[in-house]
Amino acid sequence: MLYVDLFDSKAIARFAYDPDAKRLLIDFKTGGVYAYQEVPRAVFAGFRAAQSKGQFFQTAIRDRFTGRRLAPAEVAALERREARGTDSALREMGRVDITTLGRPGKRAVFF
């Protein structure tokens, strides 16, 4: 499953979380999409709830989890995969888009 969210941040453009892989993807406004490995669901929940995503990232994620910058081709592949998906196909894959929780009919916005 992959979870995504909408929010306002000075530092972070978008993020997604895959609880099965425990992988947090963060797209920074300064450039680059990074994947952080072995991020527990509780840390993701804290990140998602944080009023300042950038500050939470600095204190709870940056130096605590292994991260690597995704190549442009990897980011493009993630975006293409989502563009091809349909709502029923996403449900079959077990993916939940948290931007749609409580707002039926909304589509995923990235990854």
Secondary structure in CASP SS format (residue, H / E / C, confidence):
PFRMAT SS
TARGET T0000
AUTHOR 0000-0000-0000
METHOD secondary structure of the structure
MODEL  1
M C 1.00
L C 1.00
Y E 1.00
V E 1.00
D C 1.00
L C 1.00
F C 1.00
D C 1.00
S C 1.00
K C 1.00
A C 1.00
I E 1.00
A E 1.00
R E 1.00
F E 1.00
A E 1.00
Y E 1.00
D E 1.00
P C 1.00
D C 1.00
A C 1.00
K C 1.00
R E 1.00
L E 1.00
L E 1.00
I E 1.00
D E 1.00
F E 1.00
K C 1.00
T C 1.00
G C 1.00
G C 1.00
V E 1.00
Y E 1.00
A E 1.00
Y E 1.00
Q C 1.00
E C 1.00
V C 1.00
P C 1.00
R H 1.00
A H 1.00
V H 1.00
F H 1.00
A H 1.00
G H 1.00
F H 1.00
R H 1.00
A H 1.00
A C 1.00
Q C 1.00
S C 1.00
K H 1.00
G H 1.00
Q H 1.00
F H 1.00
F H 1.00
Q H 1.00
T H 1.00
A H 1.00
I H 1.00
R C 1.00
D C 1.00
R C 1.00
F C 1.00
T C 1.00
G E 1.00
R E 1.00
R E 1.00
L C 1.00
A C 1.00
P H 1.00
A H 1.00
E H 1.00
V H 1.00
A H 1.00
A H 1.00
L H 1.00
E H 1.00
R H 1.00
R H 1.00
E H 1.00
A H 1.00
R H 1.00
G C 1.00
T C 1.00
D H 1.00
S H 1.00
A H 1.00
L H 1.00
R H 1.00
E H 1.00
M C 1.00
G C 1.00
R C 1.00
V C 1.00
D C 1.00
I C 1.00
T C 1.00
T C 1.00
L C 1.00
G C 1.00
R C 1.00
P C 1.00
G C 1.00
K C 1.00
R C 1.00
A C 1.00
V C 1.00
F C 1.00
F C 1.00
END
